[in-house]
Amino acid sequence: MTTLTQLDLNTLLTDSARDRMASMGTRRGLGGVGAPSVKYSFEGGLPDPSTYPMEQLADVTRRVLMTDRMALNYGGIMGFDGMRDAVIELERPQGGRLPERDNIMITSGASQALHLIYSALLNPGDTVLLEESSYIAQQVKMYGPRVVSIPMDQGGPRIEAMRQSLDALAAQGIRPKFFYTVTGFHNPLGITFSRQRLEQLLRLAMDYGFLIVEDDPYSRIRFSGDDVPSLYSLDPSGQYVVRVGTVSKILGAGLRTGWVIASPDLLRAFMQFKQDGGTNPFAQRVAAKFLHENMWPHIKVVTASYLNKRNVMMGAMAQYCKDLSQWNAPEGGIFLWVKLHEDVDDQKLNDLALQEGVAYRPGSAFNSDGGGKGLLRLAYSFQDPETIAEGIKRLGRAMHAAAD
């Protein structure tokens, strides 16, 4: 037997692992997913550390430890009842259908919830519907689905175009498993769906028999305009919408506390892939107690911070980037979606921006079929206002150099 002097790890990896390592580069490095690696990073949707309620969380943590002997034990697979009750209270302002405890499973952030959904629903080759720019465009690839892209406008998915796609699939004997969407302050587009569009979308799901996966990390961060209901709250049967949420953007991402809301039968399917001894029972208790005592006042603090940062970024964009780009004015959430002037070279801009110490997420990261050229997403949530202003100034300088 010949002894190898060095193990060739590449021969052991799956095709999916190799593809993702090649496409993601060093972004998923030791600093953590989405951790800023340059001074002016607008790449990841990290929450604002200045809004973390440190003293209140410290007080809540102490009280949980002193009063709840089960806080440091394993937990139930569905989650701590107190956290499930907190989710119900977060959902209450939506009106319409309200989940019960049996409709809620607590997860390690929204990310685990999404992967439970993929694991339970997708076989390789199954068809899914994604918006033409979608947060999960790259993520879902590891499950091997066929992706059908749905065009968008400022009100949400274009319903007639979606209907045409569904009819074309039906003619081939294909029924999509689900349509994934972020309905409130969309990631990456920053738009909010109209109620009419939500109702039309739900009707399509009922008519054609597919699920809607409604991912909603941002809708409580509203700066202006009227609230719109969730898709889940509009679903009279509770069968067609799977709703995903998290405390990451409204309390703290490090708590890794999220949830999935669905019918009990569907949750039982998700449960088969959740082997974690109960999602962090301690963090659930801390989050639940904090939310019970401080939920809405704290959300106002977070919203005020992000509104200020959005305004700073939009002001800097108007000062330094207006000749070479256009952008939306989101009514909430944490992202600007930017369309570059046709004279700006995408690749040159990326390289020149990095030389300026600026990072952003290119439009191609949200596209499953090679599109996204001339588009980029800027997150204003993490950096302080002074850093945002200087970073956009540097981005504008890179834009002008990339247009020469």
N, C-alpha and C positions, 0 to 999 in steps of 0.2 A: 504493500500500500504506500502510495506517495503522500507525504505530508505537505500540505500547502503552507507556505510561509506567510501568506496573507489571504484572508477571506474576502472574496469578491462579493460585497454586499449587494451590488446591483443585480446579481443573478437570483437573489432571494426575494427581491421586491416584486409586488404586483405591477401590472401595467399601469394601473391607476396611480399608484404611488410614484412611479417614475415620471408619468405625465405631469402630475401635480408639482413634483419637485422641480421639474424643468420650467413649468409655466409660472410658478410662484416665486422662483428665485430665492433670495435671502429674506423675503418679507416675513416669512414665518420662522424667525430666528430665535435666539435665546432671550431676546427682550420681551417675548410674548406676542401673541397674535394682535396685530394692530398697534404695537408699541411704537411711538415716534422714534425714528432712527436719525432724523435730521432736525435742525433747530426749528424750521418753519414747516411742520408737518400738518397738512390738512387732509391726510389720507384716511385714517381710521375714524369711525364714529365713537370716539371715547368720550365718556361723560366729563363734566367740569369738576376737577378736584376741589375747587373752592366752594362748591355747594355741598360737599359731604358734611353731614351733621355730626361731627366727631364727638362732641361732648354728650349729645343726646344718645348716640349709639353706644358710647361707653357706659352711660347710665343704664340703658336698656339691657346691655350685655350682662352687667353685674346682677341686675334683678332677675334675669332669666336663669343665670347660674345659681343664684341663691334660692330660687323658688321652684325650679322644675328639674327634678332628678333624672328625667328622661332626655334632657337636652343633649347629653353627650353619649347617648346610646344609639343603636341602630334605629332606623325609622321605618314606617310603613311605606310600601311602594307607591301608594297614591299620594302620600304627603301628609304633613302635620295639619290637623283640622283647622287650627287657628290661622294658618297661612291660606288654606282654601277659603276660609271665611273672609280673609282680607281681599282675596281676588274677587269674591262676590261683591264686596263694597266698591272696589275699583271699577267693576262693570256696571254698577247700579245707575250712574248718570246716563248710560247709553239708552235707557228706556227699553221698551219692547221685551223680548225674551231675556230672562235673567238665569244664569246657570245656577245649579244646585251643587252641593258638595260632590255628588256622584258624577258630575260632569267635568270635574277638575282633577288633573294630575299635576303635581309639582315636579319640576325638572331642574336640572343643572343649567339654568339659563335657557333662553329661547333656542340656543344652538342644539342642545340635547333634544328638545321637543321636536325640532325639524328632522333630526336624524332618526328619531323613533318613527316619525311619519313616513319617511322614505323607506325605512327598513320594513315596515308593515305593509306598505302599499305597492312598492315598485319591484317588479322583475325586470331584468335586462330586456330592453326592447319595448317596454310599455311606453305609452304616449302620455306626455304631460304638456300642459299649456303654460307658457311663461310670457310675461310682457316683453316687448322688444328690448327693453332695458330692465334687467331683473337682478335683485340682490343675490339670488341663488343660482344664477346662470352657470357659474363655474363649479359651485359646491355640489350641485345635483349630478354632475357628470359622472362621479364615481359610482353611481348606481346604474349607469348605462341606459337611461331612457332615451326615447326619441322625443325631441323637443320641437314643438310648434310655437312660433313666436306670434304674439298678438300686438298689433299696432295700438298706440296710445294717443290721446289728446289731453287737453287740460282738465277734462272732467273724469278721466279714467280710461279703461279699455274701450276701444271703438267697437260698439256692440254689433253692428252689422258685419264688420270685418270678422269678428269672432264667430258670428253665426255662420258665415260662409266657410270658415275653416272647419267648424263642427260638421257642417253638411258634407264637406269634401271628405272628412274622416269617416263619417257614417257611410258614405258611398263605398268606402273600402272595407267596411265592416269593423271599423276601429272606434272604440269609445275611450276618450282620455280618462286617466285615473283622477287627475286633479288639475285645477288652475291655481297657481300660487300668486299672491298679491300682497302688497303693503298698502292698505286703503287710506291710512291717515298720515299725511306728510311723507309721501312715498320715498322709499330708498331705491334708486338714487334721485328720482325726478323732483322730489320736494312738493308734489301736488297733493291736493285733497280731493277724493272722489265726491261727486254730487250724490245726494240721496237718490235721485232718479236713476243715476248710473248704477248705484248699488242694487236697487230693486230690479233693474233690467238684467244685471249680472246674475243675481239669485234666480231669476226666472229661467235664464239659460241653463243653469245647473240643474234645475228641476226638469226642464224639458228634455235635456240630453243625458241626464243621469250621471253627472260627475260631481266630485267634491270640490269645494273651494277651501284652500288653505289660506286663512287670513292672518298674516303676521302683523302685529300691532305694538311696536315698542314706543311709538312717538305721539300718538293722538292726544295724550294728556298735556303735551307741551304746545299749547295753542297761544299765539300772539294776537290774532285778530280773526274776524269772521265768525260765522255761526257753527256750533258743533253739529256734526252729522252722526247718525247712529252707526254702530258696527254692523257688518253683515250678519254676524251671529245673532244679534238682537232682532234682526228683521226676519230670520228664518223661523217660521211658525212651528215647524216640526223638530227643529234641532238636529236634523239628519244630514244636511247638505254642507254645513260650514264647520271647519275645524279651526279654532281660534287660538293663536299663540301669543303669549305675552311675557313680560319680564320686568324686574325692578331695576335693570341695569341703567336705564337712562333717567329714572326718576328717583333713585336712592343710591345705588352703588353697584357697579358691575362686578366688583370682587366678591360680593355675596353669592354670586352664581345661583340666583334664585329666579326661576321662570316657571311657566305653566303651559299646559295645553288643555283647551276646553273642547269637548266633543261629546257625542253620545256614549253612554256606558259601554255599549257593545264595541265601539271603535276603540275606546280606551283600553279594553281588555286585550285587543290586538296589539296596541302599542306596548302594553305591559310585558308582553313576551320578550321584548328586546331591552327592557330596562333592568339590568342586573347590577344595582349599585348599593344595595343594603339600605335604601332609602336616601333620597337626595338630602345632603347635609342637614340633618335634623336641627342642629344648633343654629345654623344661619337662618333656617326657616323661622325658628322661634324669635330670633332677634328681629328679622324683617317684619314678621307679623305684628309683634308688639309695637315696634316703631310706627308702622302704618296705621295701626288701630288708634294710636295716640296723636299722631302728627301728620297724617297722610296729606290732606289738602293744603294746609299751610306750607308744608315743605315743597309740594309741587309748584306752588306760587313762587317760591324762592328760585327753584330751578328754571322755571319759565322766564322769569325776569332776567336771569343771567344769560340765557340763550338769546333772548330778544336783543339785549344789548350787543352781544357778539355778532348776531346776524346783521344788525344795523352798521356796526363797524366794518364788517366785511363788505357789505353792499356799498358803503360809502367809499371804501378803498378801491373797490372794483370800478366804480364810476370815475374815480380820479385817475387810475392808472391803466385800466384795461378796456375802457368803453369803446375805443376805436377798433379793437380786434376781437371782441367777444360780446355775447349777449348772455343774460342769466335770468333766472326766475326770481320772484319775490315771495318766498314761502310764507304762509300764514302760521307756520309752526314747524316743529322738528329741528333738525340740526344740519341740513345740507343745502348748498347751492348747486344747481345743475347748470353747467356752462356750455354754450355752443361757441366754438371758435370760428373766426372769420376764415374763409377758404384760403386766404393767403398764408395762414399760420400752419407750418409743418408740424404734425403731431410728434414725430420722433425727435425732431430737433428741439421742440419745446420741452419734452420730457428731459432730455439730456441737459439743456441749458438751465431748466428750473432746478435740477439737482445740483448743478454747479453753483447756483444761487442759494443752495440750502433749502429748497422748497420741494415738498412732495405732495402729490395729489393722487387720486384714483382715476385712471383713464377710462373713457367710455367703454372700451373693449372689455374691461373686467366684468361688465354687466351684460354682455352679449354672448349668446351661445353659438352664433353662426358667423363669426368673423366681422360683425359690424361694430358700430360705436366710434367710427373715425370722426375726428373733429369735435368730440364731446369729452367732458371731464366733470368729476364731482369734487367739490370742496366741502370739507366738514369744518364748521366753525365752533364746535362744542368744546374742544379740549384746550386750545391755546388761549392765553389772556389777550385782552383787546390790543395792547401795544404790539404783541407778537403778530397778531392777525394783520394789523395795519402794515407793519414792516414786511411781512411775508407776501402780502398781496402786491406791495410796491415792487418787490423783487420778482414776483411772477409776471407783473406787467412788463418789467424790463426784459424778462426772458421771452415773453410773447412778441415784443417788438423785434428782438434779435432773431426769433424764429421766422419772422415774416420778411426779413431782408433777402 
